[in-house]
Amino acid sequence: MNFLITNAQIVNEGRIFKGSVVISNGLIERIVEHNGNMDDSFDVSGHQYRMYKVLDVKGKFLIPGVIDDQVHFRQPGLTHKGDIYTESRAAVAGGITSFMEMPNTFPNTLTQELLEEKYEIAAKDSLANYSFYMGASNDNLSEIVKTNPGNVCGVKIFMGASTGNMLVDDPQALEEIFRHSPLLVAVHCEDEPIIRQNSAIYSQKFGEDVPVKFHPIIRSTEACYKSSALAVELASKFDTRLHVLHLSTAKEMSLFTNQIPLLEKRITAEVCVHHLWFYDEDYAEKGTFIKWNPAIKTVSDREALFEALLADRLDVVATDHAPHTLAEKLNSYFKAPSGGPLVQHSLVAMMEFYQQGKISMEKIVEKMCHAPADCFGVEKRGFIREGYHADLVVVDPKSPWLVEKQNILYKCGWSPFEGIEFSSGVVFTFINGRLVYENGNFDESVKGNRLLFNR
């Protein structure tokens, strides 16, 4: 089916304007800006559009589909927490049309064969478009260099603790990956020796029952900064295309620039929704449900991250969606895993900041749609442009709803936003021209596509 979306407030490339978008054969065929009433050259009821389904969105926002460059969908090996079907479905309901998924599944994605197996699963199960990172270890450089830059989003390095064999803590191995990686290197930066030292101190003091409020002290600012600074140093030394994930501290902002355009940057940076929303005083209420790595830190850190986002030192907003079961999260400090589910709520959470006057709609679209596409070189997505894939989202800024058990779509069944009322809601999500999500209903008959990259 082809569509004509009309009377939209189109948010795209730094502008908001009233207009219509024609979707044909999975692509954006035409964009019409309405001048005054209706552009005289554009007749919605005209003969040429008689076979199109017309959606009058009555002034709601029409934005490009969100591209989330950091998710953990847990398949294969950890599907009791989530899987590619359930989590991509939740993502689509949240306005995310494309995702890039991490390699710390079981088995770890450390070979080309294991990487392609994940693509095969997604081709059958994912409602959204998809890409998967190649994982790095101390001893798999020979596999990394085989990675195709045209159809894989990047190489992921854990420069802090991870599951399985994915902590890259050999300095020589780290240098060789930065030197030889054929594509973008994405890094999780926390210094493991500092974390171990801090963990030992608090373990000696409290045993297993360390209060979670000490999480940002154990996984400290110093641990983050030391590791991020090393990544930036290595990328500068070898001219590596580096993307630093989920930054969490004010101190780290000095490592990144806003003095050159995004497309010219060799080193880019990401912030996650939870580091913009929560701060350390929230541990008293939320406990391990907001235990992430890197840790949520002080209100000053949160404010500095927001300022850096608005000033373009931080380039991308993502989720680090990482579901765990309720039983797992209710464990004591050292046993409770870090991470939480976010893809269903990230866009509306950012729009809450818009409602509060903290950020513009144009900037939200820049950081969640345009910038991920530019950072990774995603082919024909992330913008509302004629000839691009029709990944589009209609959002109603006046559609309040309460996050509660019965409307949470994550397989794990909980959300750190539970009990919060959002002002905005996702109405329609189009993926490759298909209306996949409509007011709570899904069309699961066609799956998403593998992302391609212009590199």
Stockholm file with secondary structure:
# STOCKHOLM 1.0

chainA/1-455         MNFLITNAQIVNEGRIFKGSVVISNGLIERIVEHNGNMDDSFDVSGHQYRMYKVLDVKGKFLIPGVIDDQVHFRQPGLTHKGDIYTESRAAVAGGITSFMEMPNTFPNTLTQELLEEKYEIAAKDSLANYSFYMGASNDNLSEIVKTNPGNVCGVKIFMGASTGNMLVDDPQALEEIFRHSPLLVAVHCEDEPIIRQNSAIYSQKFGEDVPVKFHPIIRSTEACYKSSALAVELASKFDTRLHVLHLSTAKEMSLFTNQIPLLEKRITAEVCVHHLWFYDEDYAEKGTFIKWNPAIKTVSDREALFEALLADRLDVVATDHAPHTLAEKLNSYFKAPSGGPLVQHSLVAMMEFYQQGKISMEKIVEKMCHAPADCFGVEKRGFIREGYHADLVVVDPKSPWLVEKQNILYKCGWSPFEGIEFSSGVVFTFINGRLVYENGNFDESVKGNRLLFNR
#=GR chainA/1-455 SS CEEEEEEEEEEETTEEEEEEEEEETTEEEEEEECCSSSCTTCCTTSGGGTTEEEEECTTCEEEECEEEEEECCCTTTCTTTCCHHHHHHHHHHTTEEEEEECSCSSSCSCSHHHHHHHHHHHHHHCSSEEEECEECCTTCHHHHTTCCTTTCCCEEEEESCCSTTCBCCCHHHHHHHHHHCSSCEEEEECCHHHHHHHHHHHHHHHTTCCCGGGHHHHTCHHHHHHHHHHHHHHHHHHTCCEEECSCCCSGGGGGCCCSSCGGGCSEEEEEEHHHHHCCGGGHHHHGGGGCCSSCCCCHHHHHHHHHHHHTTSSCEEECCBCCCCHHHHTSCTTTSCCCCCCTTTHHHHHHHHHHTTSSCHHHHHIIIIIHHHHHHTBTTCSSCCTTSBCCEEEEETTCCEECCGGGCCSTTCCCTTTTCEESCEEEEEEETTEEEEETTEECCSSCCCBCCBCC
#=GC SS_cons         CEEEEEEEEEEETTEEEEEEEEEETTEEEEEEECCSSSCTTCCTTSGGGTTEEEEECTTCEEEECEEEEEECCCTTTCTTTCCHHHHHHHHHHTTEEEEEECSCSSSCSCSHHHHHHHHHHHHHHCSSEEEECEECCTTCHHHHTTCCTTTCCCEEEEESCCSTTCBCCCHHHHHHHHHHCSSCEEEEECCHHHHHHHHHHHHHHHTTCCCGGGHHHHTCHHHHHHHHHHHHHHHHHHTCCEEECSCCCSGGGGGCCCSSCGGGCSEEEEEEHHHHHCCGGGHHHHGGGGCCSSCCCCHHHHHHHHHHHHTTSSCEEECCBCCCCHHHHTSCTTTSCCCCCCTTTHHHHHHHHHHTTSSCHHHHHIIIIIHHHHHHTBTTCSSCCTTSBCCEEEEETTCCEECCGGGCCSTTCCCTTTTCEESCEEEEEEETTEEEEETTEECCSSCCCBCCBCC
//
